[in-house]
């Protein structure tokens, strides 16, 4: 419920940057967004899981642009943080995501037939010129919206498109998102079918191509990391204009809710999210307090505050936000 009362906010916020991951965190528990975006507490340092995912992304994207397996393997290894290498010698379960497992999985990705869908697209991007459509950074500015009613605090959304394929015979583009994981289930259809992560990519393609995208072709490249039995599966979908508009409507409702919490200086907890993925929430030790100054002092004393990574978008669009 939107309130008309404006409480003096303790946060010195000039803008708010959202993404698919921060939006998912917000849906899980609103305080996660408060800690990451309003207190600057991004969480734990690098993990083996996230590092493996980034390394496999880097290696496979090199393969797509060069068709050189040796260079792709080299780039994968170079992307993996040296600070985590020593953890490879620990016993399972950490060893499950070892360098050997990454190598085995990358070989399986090479054997995947995704390039049969089309060739790697090339676009003339606004801020970077003609280049392959791979790891495409973008930004969506939400117009006519501010977190505050007393002064303007803009909100924008950022992301990366892993890569885009072009089928010259059908004159069709397909966006592909690489999903690395250790999920034991062989059928991940329920995980990807209604995912909205790729829906804003349609808005980016519209800007690049210069015409509306009525149907967005999407592939989630599900990549199971394993030494002995790596598994790569394609989940293909066609997203309609209605799906794309649903993303915009959902984003509008989220923005209104975030604004309500911000103006009331109160983000609700969701206790069921305090423990997940076999570990406590990264903000758990600081969540008991609701006083912004106290939280800031705790974070500074533990030296866990971090700056947001800068993103230089190749494509930027303005999206007018309005009620459904």
Phi, psi and omega in degrees: 000126181284128180260153178266353181278130178254112177266140179298117183278139178278356184270129175269084188245126179262334176198164179233125179253121179251164176208177179298318182292319179290328177292320177296320177298319179298319178294327178290313179197126184297331181292336176297319177293320179301314183291316185287320188259333183256335177253348180074026179259097185279347176110203183294162172290183185305142177246162179298320182299309182292323180294319177298318179299313180295320181295318178293323175303310183298315181295315183290324179292326174297319179298320181297324184272336186242340187057027183247107185291323180294316179294323179297317179295318179298315181294326177298314181294323180290332180284336182286127185298133179296334181293343182258353185300319183297337179289345181295340184268002177281157180289170176302153012272353182299328184290346179303320177259061181269172176298323178296322179294321177299316181298313180299320180291320179298321177299321179293324177295324176300324184280351180290147187266027187295331180290350173291344177286333181163177177268161179296124183288154173233134182231157173266093185283151185302316189251005183218002178076195183285124179197163179298145181277078182221134184050055187276111177279137180221164178218135176244118178269127179271109182283164178044039176217136177220143177294334183243147175268350182261334176208157189280120173236100184288156176234137177220163187236132181235160177186179177229133171269119184304306170193163181236132177255150179234124176262107186291331181291320181260355184054049183237144177250144178229127176269140183236134177238124181275127181239101176271144185194177174232027180292131184284337182294140178275331180254106181254023178307316180296337181283326189253334190303316183252015176296138181255012184301320185273353184299317178294346177297333178298321179294325178290317178298322178301318179294317182293315186279336178083017177208160183297148174252105183282324180228128181254121177272129187231139170233124169265116181270091183286121187234107180272117184276122180199149179287313188269321185226065175295151185222128178237121182231147178255129173246110188255137180216156171243115181267132183271173176300324178296320177299316182295318178294329178296324177298317180296317179296316179297322178295320179299316180294321177297318180298319179296321180291317178298320179297318179300314179296319182296314183292334178266358181053046182205112176252122185288148173273155168233101188302333181291347181260005182289339180223126179197155182055038176063030177201157178291158174303141182298340180260005190303318185292342183250355191283342182297325181274146173244002179275120185300319181294320178296316179297317180299317179296320179296316181294319180293323180291332178264000176054050181247358178288138182224150176277150176292142176291137180285141177236127177255097186292141173277334180226131177231132178230158176252129181237121179283125181265133179208160180295148181294000000 
